[in-house]
Amino acid sequence: DGGITQSPKYLFRKEGQNVTLSCEQNLNHDAMYWYRQDPGQGLRLIYYSQIVNDFQKGDIAEGYSVSREKKESFPLTVTSAQKNPTAFYLCASSRADTNTGELFFGEGSRLTVL
Amino acid sequence: GEDVEQSLFLSVREGDSSVINCTYTDSSSTYLYWYKQEPGAGLQLLTYIFSNMDMKQDQRLTVLLNKKDKHLSLRIADTQTGDSAIYFCAETTSGGSYIPTFGRGTSLIVHP
């Protein structure tokens, strides 16, 4: 079945460590997104990519980095520069040839910094 | 203020109707969406409405759009315990990159 796969589902890291969250999609979507979700704050856009080898900062990009070397993959690195990295991270994708803006989400990765 | 606003919680009794409300500020909204998030999972699109429509119905779901007041609502008829989730309102606007702006989400709690 087509969909978006995020891994790992749960991740613990010590302060000062970088960690990379994986996001893979087999929907043949051009656009991919990373959101951060905190309780009561909804979804905030970290980075997005509308085409391979190109990506744009979202509203809260500081302390994060991404790459888009393949259409199917959009990994997110949470660096040690991110002050409050504990959160639920959601990856999404969408078609680029439609203006409905419908996003397809993965199941999320919960990062806890100890 | 926020672009998309929702109340944080709604509690209803099983079998009653639920109405979740959302207000938005951008008059150039093109599409408005309702997404559902079950505990520990990602979001799933429930329904969306184009900005030139007033109402859309899909089985137990009814979406009402009041463009004058910039108000969107989602009515769930005969609410079941399986409807307990967080419901997000979102919008896309013309002239933008079609990336939705999300509200904070409304936690719907359905009790027997």
Interface residues (C-beta under 8 A of the other chain):
Chain A: I4 Q6 Y33 G40 Q41 G42 L43 L45 Y48 Q50 L90 A92 S94 N99 T100 G101 E102 L103 F104 F105 G106 E107 G108 R110
Chain B: L8 T30 Y31 Y33 Y35 G40 A41 G42 L43 Q44 L45 Y48 F88 A90 T92 S97 Y98 I99 P100 F102 G103 R104 G105
